[in-house]
Amino acid sequence: MNDEQAGADTRGAPVDGATIEGQGSGRAREVKGPAVGSQTLARGLHALELVARQPQGLAVQDVAQRLGVHRTIAYRILVTLAEHHLVVKAADGRYRAGSGTVTLARGYAAGVREAALPVLRRTADELGATLALIAAEGEEAVAVAVVEPLSVDYHLSYRVGSRNPVGTGAAGLALAALRPPARGESPEVVQAREQGYARTFGQVEPGAYGVAVPLRLADAALQMCVNLITSRQDVAEASVPAMRAIAEEISALG
């Protein structure tokens, strides 16, 4: 059975998320559960996230297994995402992130992100380290832009969309420092708020130094920071003035 046949086999089946009892008795009854629309949307978003995280792509069966659904349901979800250019089916049959995801990424904090990218590129080459723009989403610190240096042959990196808890690592501490003081917050957050930056070693990645400076944006709802990662202690220690400077520059532009 190919994917197209798998999708066709679902015709006449109960709508995803609903169970019908009493069929044949003339007393069909829908068993209440999660709203069909919200469940389908949640699965679609989860499938998109799964595909976007895998540069080599995922097959329909891979998505089905990770979502915990039948292959036919996974196929329908992927076809719908492909219709909106959020995923694309490659020649090997695997689905990869589509061009539509670029539009979504640009839409998030678009002004700050676009303003930050040239500054991050310039500074990444000057310092010989990877720089990123990190945003707080609830209690998670999410990388919304990552720039790797072209001036060195070896450097640490991570991908756009990477998530870590707010309060952990240099970026997490810098974002926590943007929030009002709270009872029970860690000494590291207090220190980051007082000195205007955070520097850590090995909190997120063993052997990695992090330096992060919070942005002071006109839109207070956007909690963001610039973050540097490197395996070199001397680079981390020497980077603080430059990181402070670009944080001010991006804050003014954004």
Beta strands, then each sheet from edge to edge (+ up, - down):
strand 1: 19-21
strand 2: 29-31
strand 3: 87-89
strand 4: 95-97
strand 5: 130-137
strand 6: 140-147
strand 7: 163-165
strand 8: 198-201
strand 9: 209-214
strand 10: 224-230
sheet 1: 1+ 2-
sheet 2: 3+ 4-
sheet 3: 7+ 6- 5+ 10- 9+ 8-
end
